[in-house]
Amino acid sequence: MPAKPWPQGSIEDRVAFAIEEVRPAIQADGGDVALVGIEGATVQVSLQGACRHCAMANSTLTDFVA
């Protein structure tokens, strides 16, 4: 299945799209990801559920979400 095209809307729309793209994989491990805030070009997210205190949380954020 081809990847969905990135939305052309606001930064909020593009961030929401990105979160929805990675969410199923994170949920498959018993976790979730939530948007905390956007300030300029910086996006802050929070890992939740089983991913919150997982030893691989930093890798998930760097490799998967970023």
C-alpha positions as protocol buffer text, in pm:
chain_id: "A"
residue {
  index: 1
  type: MET
  ca { x: 0 y: 0 z: 0 }
}
residue {
  index: 2
  type: PRO
  ca { x: 152 y: 339 z: -94 }
}
residue {
  index: 3
  type: ALA
  ca { x: 220 y: 587 z: 180 }
}
residue {
  index: 4
  type: LYS
  ca { x: -39 y: 857 z: 233 }
}
residue {
  index: 5
  type: PRO
  ca { x: 69 y: 1200 z: 108 }
}
residue {
  index: 6
  type: TRP
  ca { x: 170 y: 1454 z: 371 }
}
residue {
  index: 7
  type: PRO
  ca { x: -97 y: 1717 z: 435 }
}
residue {
  index: 8
  type: GLN
  ca { x: -25 y: 2069 z: 316 }
}
residue {
  index: 9
  type: GLY
  ca { x: -202 y: 2236 z: 609 }
}
residue {
  index: 10
  type: SER
  ca { x: -76 y: 2389 z: 929 }
}
residue {
  index: 11
  type: ILE
  ca { x: 207 y: 2251 z: 1139 }
}
residue {
  index: 12
  type: GLU
  ca { x: -60 y: 2117 z: 1375 }
}
residue {
  index: 13
  type: ASP
  ca { x: -221 y: 1922 z: 1088 }
}
residue {
  index: 14
  type: ARG
  ca { x: 114 y: 1779 z: 979 }
}
residue {
  index: 15
  type: VAL
  ca { x: 210 y: 1678 z: 1333 }
}
residue {
  index: 16
  type: ALA
  ca { x: -130 y: 1513 z: 1389 }
}
residue {
  index: 17
  type: PHE
  ca { x: -80 y: 1322 z: 1062 }
}
residue {
  index: 18
  type: ALA
  ca { x: 266 y: 1203 z: 1170 }
}
residue {
  index: 19
  type: ILE
  ca { x: 138 y: 1090 z: 1508 }
}
residue {
  index: 20
  type: GLU
  ca { x: -143 y: 893 z: 1346 }
}
residue {
  index: 21
  type: GLU
  ca { x: 110 y: 725 z: 1115 }
}
residue {
  index: 22
  type: VAL
  ca { x: 329 y: 595 z: 1401 }
}
residue {
  index: 23
  type: ARG
  ca { x: 53 y: 536 z: 1657 }
}
residue {
  index: 24
  type: PRO
  ca { x: -46 y: 181 z: 1542 }
}
residue {
  index: 25
  type: ALA
  ca { x: 309 y: 49 z: 1584 }
}
residue {
  index: 26
  type: ILE
  ca { x: 342 y: 206 z: 1928 }
}
residue {
  index: 27
  type: GLN
  ca { x: -1 y: 77 z: 2033 }
}
residue {
  index: 28
  type: ALA
  ca { x: 100 y: -272 z: 1918 }
}
residue {
  index: 29
  type: ASP
  ca { x: 352 y: -268 z: 2203 }
}
residue {
  index: 30
  type: GLY
  ca { x: 90 y: -157 z: 2456 }
}
residue {
  index: 31
  type: GLY
  ca { x: 174 y: 212 z: 2445 }
}
residue {
  index: 32
  type: ASP
  ca { x: 54 y: 531 z: 2287 }
}
residue {
  index: 33
  type: VAL
  ca { x: 189 y: 869 z: 2183 }
}
residue {
  index: 34
  type: ALA
  ca { x: 27 y: 1204 z: 2256 }
}
residue {
  index: 35
  type: LEU
  ca { x: 102 y: 1558 z: 2148 }
}
residue {
  index: 36
  type: VAL
  ca { x: 210 y: 1775 z: 2440 }
}
residue {
  index: 37
  type: GLY
  ca { x: 273 y: 2096 z: 2250 }
}
residue {
  index: 38
  type: ILE
  ca { x: 424 y: 2279 z: 1956 }
}
residue {
  index: 39
  type: GLU
  ca { x: 645 y: 2584 z: 1995 }
}
residue {
  index: 40
  type: GLY
  ca { x: 795 y: 2715 z: 1674 }
}
residue {
  index: 41
  type: ALA
  ca { x: 970 y: 2423 z: 1505 }
}
residue {
  index: 42
  type: THR
  ca { x: 982 y: 2216 z: 1826 }
}
residue {
  index: 43
  type: VAL
  ca { x: 723 y: 1945 z: 1880 }
}
residue {
  index: 44
  type: GLN
  ca { x: 690 y: 1780 z: 2220 }
}
residue {
  index: 45
  type: VAL
  ca { x: 523 y: 1440 z: 2250 }
}
residue {
  index: 46
  type: SER
  ca { x: 465 y: 1204 z: 2538 }
}
residue {
  index: 47
  type: LEU
  ca { x: 488 y: 826 z: 2531 }
}
residue {
  index: 48
  type: GLN
  ca { x: 214 y: 665 z: 2736 }
}
residue {
  index: 49
  type: GLY
  ca { x: 107 y: 324 z: 2858 }
}
residue {
  index: 50
  type: ALA
  ca { x: 366 y: 46 z: 2839 }
}
residue {
  index: 51
  type: CYS
  ca { x: 601 y: 274 z: 2645 }
}
residue {
  index: 52
  type: ARG
  ca { x: 614 y: 539 z: 2914 }
}
residue {
  index: 53
  type: HIS
  ca { x: 886 y: 379 z: 3127 }
}
residue {
  index: 54
  type: CYS
  ca { x: 1024 y: 133 z: 2873 }
}
residue {
  index: 55
  type: ALA
  ca { x: 1401 y: 113 z: 2836 }
}
residue {
  index: 56
  type: MET
  ca { x: 1354 y: 162 z: 2461 }
}
residue {
  index: 57
  type: ALA
  ca { x: 1150 y: 484 z: 2496 }
}
residue {
  index: 58
  type: ASN
  ca { x: 1434 y: 709 z: 2380 }
}
residue {
  index: 59
  type: SER
  ca { x: 1496 y: 486 z: 2078 }
}
residue {
  index: 60
  type: THR
  ca { x: 1126 y: 489 z: 1996 }
}
residue {
  index: 61
  type: LEU
  ca { x: 1120 y: 867 z: 1999 }
}
residue {
  index: 62
  type: THR
  ca { x: 1439 y: 906 z: 1798 }
}
residue {
  index: 63
  type: ASP
  ca { x: 1393 y: 628 z: 1545 }
}
residue {
  index: 64
  type: PHE
  ca { x: 1017 y: 608 z: 1511 }
}
residue {
  index: 65
  type: VAL
  ca { x: 863 y: 941 z: 1593 }
}
residue {
  index: 66
  type: ALA
  ca { x: 1138 y: 1182 z: 1492 }
}
